[in-house]
């Protein structure tokens, strides 16, 4: 299960949660990876970085369309453009459910996407959503490569791990 989080520590003064792009994004990536490892049989192709990237690309595309639809910099036009693009942001949720049903992404990734999208309440939140997923993808890719390399190393040494905790312990033991 992915932890709940908020984008803004102080929404009125536009102060972001200080660890949104670091600890929160990293912990979210670890939980998505850990959940994937817990039921590998059912999710052989779940959370493929290409699938995760596809959702990020769509978020970036929505942001670009949002920015280009603002006629002038007035607050009124920004809010109108936001209202016009918000349904497309929410459309990511049924797309995620469909991908989850096809076992292309895990329920934990869908949950993370849901939490993040439900934080989008005003125009500035679109940029934060993009930045959060940019950070998440960086940590996700790092964790994925780290776990894959460890699994390959242990396989070549004749060892196998039955769960994510053993993988982490082995990785921590090997740090140099």
N, C-alpha and C positions, 0 to 999 in steps of 0.2 A: 504494500500500500504506500502510495506517495503522500508525503506530508503536505498539508494545506499551507499556503503562503499568500502574501499580498505584495503587490508591486510597490505600494507607497507606504512609507513609514508615517509621513505627514502629507496627505493628499492636498490639503489646502495650500501649503507652501511648496508643493512639488518636490518633496524630499523622498527619494527612493529608499527602499529598504536597503541598508548598507551592504548586506551580504547576498543580495539577490543574484548577482552575476557570478558570485564565487561559491560560497558554501551551499546555498540553496540549489543552484544549478548543478553543482557537483554531486550533492546528496541525491538529487532527483535522478541523475544519470546512473549513479551506483544502484539505486533501488530498481530502476528499470532493468539494468543488467543482472542484478541479483535475482529478480523474479524470473527472468529468462532462463537462468541457470537451474532454477528449482524444478522446472518441468520441461527439460530439453526435448523429451520424446514428443510432446504435444506441439512444441514450438520450434521445430527444427530450423525454419527460416524466419522466425519472428524477430523483429527489430533489426532487420538487415539495415546497415547504415544508409543504403540507397533509399529504402522506404522512409526512414526517418528524415532524410534529406529532402524527400519529395514534399513532406508537410512543411518543412522550413521554407523551401522554395515558394510554395503557395502563399505562405505568410508574407514573404518578401514581395511577392507579386501584388498582393492586396495592398500592402503599404505603398508601393509605387503607384498603383492606380489611385489610391487615396490622395497622395501628394499631387499627382497630375490633375486631379479633378478640382482642386482648390483654385478658383478663378482669381481671387485676390487674397491677401493675407488676413482679411477680416475674420473676427471670431465667429461671426454669423455664418460665413461661407465654410469655415472649418467644421463647424458643428453640423451643417447640412451635409457636407461631404462624408463626415463620420457616420451620420445616420444612414446614408446611402450605402456605405460599405460594410457596416456592422453585420448585416445578414450574411455576407460572404465569409466573414470571420466565423460566425456560428455554423456555417455550412461545413466547416472543417470537422465538426463533431460527428455528423452522420458518415462522412467519408472515412473517419477514423474507425467508427464502428464497423463499417463494411470491410475495411482492411483487417480489422481484428477478427471478424468472422471468417475471413479467408486465411487466418493465421499468419498474416504478413507483419503485424505489429501485436504487441502484447496488451492485455487489459491495463497494465500499469502505465504504458505510454499513453493510451487513450485517456486514462484518469489524469495524467499530468497535463495533457492538452486541454482537457475540460477545466481543470483548475486555472490554468493560465488564461484561457479564453474568458472565463467568468470574471477575471480581473480587468478586462477591457470594458471601461465604462465611459471614457471620454477620449477625445482625439489624441492626446499625448500618450495614451496607453498603447496605441498601435506601435509606436517606436520602441516602447519598453518590451512589448511582446516579441518583436523582432530581435532585440538585443538579448532577451532572456533565452530564446531558442538558439541564438548564435552561441552563447556561452554553454548551454546544455549540450549542443552538438559537439563542441570541442571536448568537453568532459566525457561524453558518451563514447566518442571515437577513441579517446585515450584509454578508457576502461576496457573497451572492446578489444583493442590491440593488446593491451597488457594481459588480459585474460586469455586471449587466443595464443599469445606467445608462451604463456605459462603452461597452457594445456599441451601445446606442441612439445615443449621441453620435457614435461612429465611423461608424455606418451613415448617419446624417444628413450626415456630412461625406464620404461616399463611400469610407471606409476599412473594411476588414474584417481580422480577425485570425484566423490559422489555429491558434494555440495559446495556452494560458494564460500562457506567459511573455511573449508580446507584449502581452497585455492588462495584465499587471502592470507591465511597463515603461512602457506608455502611461499607466497610472493614476499611477505614481510621478512621471512627467514632469509631469503636470497638477496635482499637489498645490500648494496655495497657502497 
